[in-house]
Each structure stands twice: as structure tokens, then as C-alpha cells.
């Protein structure tokens, strides 16, 4: 609603005071284009959702999800205190987060939707987001990524001398974004973070990230691309084979289990269409009215008035678009590299912005829409706080690594 209101005000001003007669036709056209895009996205998700929901059903009946639930129970009991100890949904949450960290977007969404179904089964108020749902959503929207494969590929296509040079800055920025998201949700939900289990987890995660950074800095850029892509796809294939073998070991009918899960995936893909149409149309109207352009110009002038360096402002469209639309932010990133150069400060910073957070409103629409949740409570402010932390961290990393 806020997007439509802002767009209407700006468009009216442009029409009455500047005589811009094209603004309202552009807004109406954007509604048709965005609704078409939303349907195409849902249609494209149908096959992927059917496949991975089927695989997840095999894993659940084969005991794999239960195994991960037991292993992660000590940590998840602290971060998700409302989830019963050892509940299978913790395994689904882990699989989703692992897929996100490796940049496996096609696998992460179905795994996340499966986790949301499990969380909804524990939710006493079906139309209202529960505390575990919000923590899970914010962990997704903060966009923790260990291997930003797609961004490195785009940089290579745009002629970057070293496409992998943004790897470490993205890793650091997205880590701070995720940390900020966890802290924000914990403050809202009064979760005690200063305990041994969580501190060991955060310390261990920091050590893993530091090790990955060290290993990749010792490789040539061609090796980084090969290893990151290979490891991600090996992980994906191991999941499929492992789940099938677990199902065979448990002597379940693997085919029937797959079909049962695939049917759920198809139903889920159809169910999220109205929610996707609503959010993407709102975003399209916001962009077509010129609100995004005015917002960027205002930020630039404010930074200049404060006497600060404003070189980063040219890359901000990617950062501001990312919470709204992944494809829109990707287009902004490519445009920045095309306009300023892939190896320019703006081009590199746009890539860091693209990798530092995730599509907050898209994720909220798809995940909450899949289970019929309409009251999101503090999910949006916590998600946007994580995005803000990611943007600030990305700017700091950009100046630290690339500003000369």
C-alpha cells in the first residue's frame, strides 16, 4: 500500500507541475508487465518446486531430516526456542540455509517452503507469523552466501580483469548482514544470545569463513571459479543421492514418496501466485513513477551536504532495488558495470551490494504466502535492518578494498 501511495503522489506532482503526461501510462503498463512477470516466475518455479519437494519428502521419510534435527537441536533450541527439541523442521531449516550459503537458489526456495510448512504446523495462529517463522525469514533475507557464483559469472561476462575480486568483500558484508538480522530478531523476541552454544556457533562460523577466505586468496581466479562451481554442484548432487539412499535403507517406496512431495510442490507454486502478483506490481509501480530515481538523488545530495564522499551513491540503485526485486537489482548491477566499467569502484560496489543481502519483500511474499500468513509482525523491520547493515557493510568493504 505504501508503494502505491508514494507512486501516486510523485506521479501526480510530475503531471500537474511538470506536465509529464507519460508517467501514468508508464505506471499502468508496469502493472501489466509486473503481473505477467509474477505469473512467469510462479510457472518457472513449478517444476523446481515439484522436484525438490519430492526429494525432501524422500529425505523426511528416510530419516535424513530427523538426523539433522537431532544434530542441530542444541543450537536451534536457542535461536528457535518455540520449536520443540528434535522437531524435524530444524532439519529442513538447515538444508535451506546450507543451499543459500552455497548460492543454490533453485534448491533453496523449495527447501525453504518445506521448512515454512513445518513451522506453520507448529503455529497456533495460522494467519500470524510465529517467532520461529520470523527468525527463519530474516536468516533468509540477510542473504548469507559463501560462494557468490552468479555475480562472479556476470563480472566475467562484463570483462572484469579479475571477476573474483569481489568474493571476499561480499563474504564479509553478508556475514555482518546476517549477524545484524539475528541480533535484531533476538532483541524483538528477547532471545538470550550470550550463551555458550550460540557463541561457539558464531565463533565456529567466523573461523570457517576466515578459512575459506584464506584458501581462496591462495588460488588463481580460474581456480576459484572452478572450485566454487564444482563444490556447489557436488553438494547438490550429494543431497539427491543421499536422500534416495536413505529412503532405500528405510525400505520406503521412494517413487511414491517423491510423487507425494511433488504434488505438494505443484500446489505450493499455484498458491503463491496472488502474493507474487501483489508485491511485484507494487514494486513496478514504485519504479515507474520515478520514486526510486528521486530517492537516489536525495541521498546523493544529503551525502554531499554532510561533506562526505559521494562516489558510492551511483551504485545505490542496486542496494535499494535488492530488497524489492532480485532481477531488478541484477539489472541495476549490470547497468552499473556497463556504465562505469566492471573494474570501476561503482561497478565493484554494485556487485557487493548485490551479494550482501537478499530480496526481502519477495521472500516474505513467497514464504508467508505459501502458508497463508498475512500478519507479518516484526519480520519486515528486522529484515530491513539486516538489509541496512548489509548495505553499510558493503560500502565499508568497497572503500576498504577498492577505493583508490
N, C-alpha and C positions, 0 to 999 in steps of 0.2 A: 504493500500500500504506500509506503514511504517513497519508493522508487517512482510510482505513478504520480504522486503529488508533486515531487520535485520536478519531474519531467514536464508536467502540465504548467507549473509556474514559469519555468525557464522558457518553454515554448511560447507561452502567451506573451511574455516580455519581448521575445525575439520578433513575434508577429506584430504587436502593437507599436513598439518603439523603433524597430529597425526595418519593419516591412518585409521580414523574411517569410515569404509565402510557401517556402518549400519545407519548413520544419514539420508541420502537421502531417503532410503526405508522407514524409520520411518516417515519422513515428508510426503511422498506420501500416506502412509497408513493413516496418520492423516487426510488428505484431504477427503478421502472416509468416514472415521468414523465420521468426523465432519459434513459432508453434510448429512449423514444418520441421525445423531442426530438432526440436524436442521429441517429436514422434520418430524421426530417423534415428536418434540416439537410442530411444527405447527399443526400436526394432532391431538395431545393431546389437543391443545387449541381450536380446532374447536367446540367441544361440550360445553365447558365452555363459549366460546365467544358467541355462539348461545343462550345459556341460559340467560347470563347476559345482552347481548344486547337486548334481548326480554324483560326482566324485566325493563331495562332502558327506552325502548320505551313506556311501560305502564306508568312508572313514569313521563315521559315527557308529554304524552297526558293527564295524570291525574292531572297535575299541581304541582307535588311534586318538580320537578327540578326548576320550576319557583319560588316556595316558598323559596327554599334555595338561589336562585339568589337574591331575594329581601333582605333576612336577611343578606347575606354576602356582599351585594353591597358596603357598606362604606369601608370595608377592601380591597376588591378586586379592587375597583376603584384606590387605591393607589399602590397595588402590580402589578396590570394589568391595567395600565392607558389606554391602547389601546382598551380594551374591553368596549363596550357601557354599561352604567349603567343599571343594571337589566337584562342583557342578560342571557338566560337560560344556557349557557355554564358554568357560575360560579357555578351553582348547580352541574353539572357533575364533575367539578374540585374538589368541596368539597367532594363529595361522594368517589372519587378516593383517595384523601388524607386521609379521615377517614378510608377507608378499609386498606390502607397501614399502618397507625398508629396502627391498631389492628392486623396486621400480616395476613390479609386475602388476600393472594397473588392471589388465583384463582379468587376472585371477583375484586381485584384492577386493574388487567390488562384490562379486558373488560370495566370497568368504565373509565379507562384512555384513551382507544382507542375511546370511545364515546366522551370524552372531546376533544380529538385531532381533531375529525371530526368537532366539533363545532368551534374550533379555526381556522381550515382550511377554514371554510366558511367565516370567517372574514379576512382572509389573502389575501391581494391584489396581492402578488407574490406567486403563488401556489408551485413553486419549491424551495422557500427560506423560512427558518424558521423565523416566526414573533417574535417580542419581547415577547408577552404573551406565545407563544409556548415554548420559551427558559426558561422563569421563571417557567412554569409548569413542564418542563422536569427536571430542576435542583432540584425542590422540590421533584420530584420522585427519582432522582438518589442519593440525600443526605440521603435517607432511614430513615426518621423519624419514629421510631417504639416505641410504648408504651408497647406492650406485645410481647416479642420475644419467642413465644411458641415453634417453631420448634427447636431452639437452646437449650432450656431447656430440651426438649424431647431427643435430641441427647446426652446431658450430662448425663441424667438419664440412657440411654442405655449403655453408656461407663463406668458406675459405679461410677459417681461422688458422693461424700458423701452428697453434697448439690447442686443439679442441678440448683437451682435458685440463687446461689450466684453471678452470673454474671448479674443479672437483672438490678440492679442499675447502675453499670458501663456502660452497653450498653445504657441505657436510657440517661445518661449524655453525652456519646460520640456521639450518634446520634443527640442529641439536638444541640451540637456545630457544627456538620457537616451541619445540616440544616441551622443554623444561618449563617455560613460562605457562604453557597450557595446563600442565599438571599442577603447578602451583596455584594458578587461578581457580581451577575446579576444586582443589583441596581446600582453599580458603572459603569458597561458597559452601562446600559440603562439610566443612570442619573435619577434614581428614588429617590425621597426625602424620606428617612426613618424616619427622625426626625420630625414626626408629631404625633398628639395626638392619632389618630386611630391605627397606627401601634405600637406605644409604649404601648398602652393599650392592644393590642393583644399579643405582646411579653411578657408583664408583666403578663397577664392572663394565657398565656401558661406556663410560668415559675411556676406560682402558682399551676396550675393543676398538672404539673409534680412533684412538691415538695409534693403535697398532695398524689399523687399516690405512690411516694417513701415512704412516712411516713406510709401509710396504709399497704403496702406490707411488710415493715420491722417489723410490729407488728404481722404478720401471720407466721404460721409454713410453711415449704416448701411444704408440701402436700396441704395445703390450697391455696397457691399461684398458684400451677398448676391447681387446680380445678377451682378456681375463674377466672383466666385469660382465660382458655379454654372456660368455660361456658359463660362468658361475651362476648367473641368474637363471639361465635356461636349464642347467643341470638341476638346480634346486627345484624348479617347477616340475621337471620330469620325475625326479625322485619322489615328490609328493604323490603324483598319479600312481606310479608303480607301487610305492609303499602302501597306499590306501587299498589298492587292489589285492596285494599280497596279504594284508591284514584281514581283508574280507574273506579270502580263501582259507586262511588259517582258522578263522572263526566258523568256517563252513556255512557261510550265508550265501544266498543266491545273489551273486554280485550284479548280474544283469537286472534282476528285478529291483534291487536296491537303487541302481543307477537310474532306472526309468522312473521310479517313485520320486527321487530327488529332482530329476529333470522336469517333471511335471510341475513341481513347486517353483522351479526357476522360471518356467514359462508364465505361470500365474503371477509371479512377482513382477516380471517385466511389464505385463499388461497393467498391473495395479499402480505402478509408479508414473504412468503417462500423464495423468492430470497434474500431479505435483511438478513434474518437469516442465510441462507447458506453462504453468503459472510462474515459476521462477525465471525461466528463460525469456518469456515475454516481458516480464518486468525489467530484466537486465537490458534487453534490446531497446525498450522504450527509453531507459535511462541514458543509454549511449546515443541514440538517435536524436534526442532533444538537445544534446550538447553539454549536458551536465558534467560528463567526465572531463571534457576539454576545459571547461571553466574551473573545475576543481583543481586540475593540474596547474593552470595559470595562476590561480590564487595561492597555491602552495609555493610556487616559484617566487612570486612577489613577496610573500611573507618571509621566506628564507633570505632573500636579498635585503629586506628591511632590517633583519636581525644581524646583518653583516656577515653571514655565514656563506660558505662556498655553495653554489647552487648547481654545480656540474651534475649532481645526481638526479636533479629534477627531470631531466629529459628521459630518464629510464623509469620514472614513477608510473607511467601508464600501465606497464606490465604488473607492477606491485598492486596497484589499485584494482586492476581487472581480475587478478588471480582469484580472489575470494568469490568473484561473481561467475567467472567462466574460464574453464581451463583452455578451451580452444581460442577464446578471445585473448587471453594472456599470452598464449603461444604465438598468436598473430602479432601482438604488440612486441614480443621479444624478437621475432624475425624482422619486423619492421625497424626496430632499433638497430639491429646488426646491419641491415641493408642500408639504412640512412647514415649511420655514424661509423660503420665498419665493425666487423666481428671482433677485432682486437682492440677497439677503442674502449675507453673507460665506460662509456654509456652502454656499448654493446655487451661488455662483460658483466656489468652490473645488472642489466636486464636479465641475463641468464641466471645470475644468482637469485634475483627476485623470483624468477620462475621456479626455481628449485627449493626455495626456502620455506614455502607454505603450500597449502593445498586449496582446492576450490570449496571454500567453507559453505556457501549457500547451496551449491549443487549437492554436496554431500548431505547436508541437512535435509534437503528436499527429497533426495532419493532414499536415504536410510529411514528417516521418520515416515516418509510417505509409504514405504513398503510395509509398515506395520500399523498405519493409521493413526500415528501420533500427530496431534495438531497443536498442543500446548508445549512449547519447547523450553520453557522456564529460562534458566541461565545458560543454555547451550550457545546461543548466539553471542552474548557478550564475552564469554570465555573463549569461544572460537576466534572472535575478532581480536581479543587481547593477545592470543597466540600469534595471530597474523601480524599484529603490530610489532610484537617482539621479533618476529622473523624479518620484517621489513627493516627495523632498526639495526638488527644484527647484520643483515645483508649489506646495508650502507656502510657499516663499520668494516666489514670484511672487504668490500670493494675498495675503500680508501686504503686499507691496510696492505692489500696485495697488489693493487693495480694503479692507484693514483700516483702519477709522477709529475 
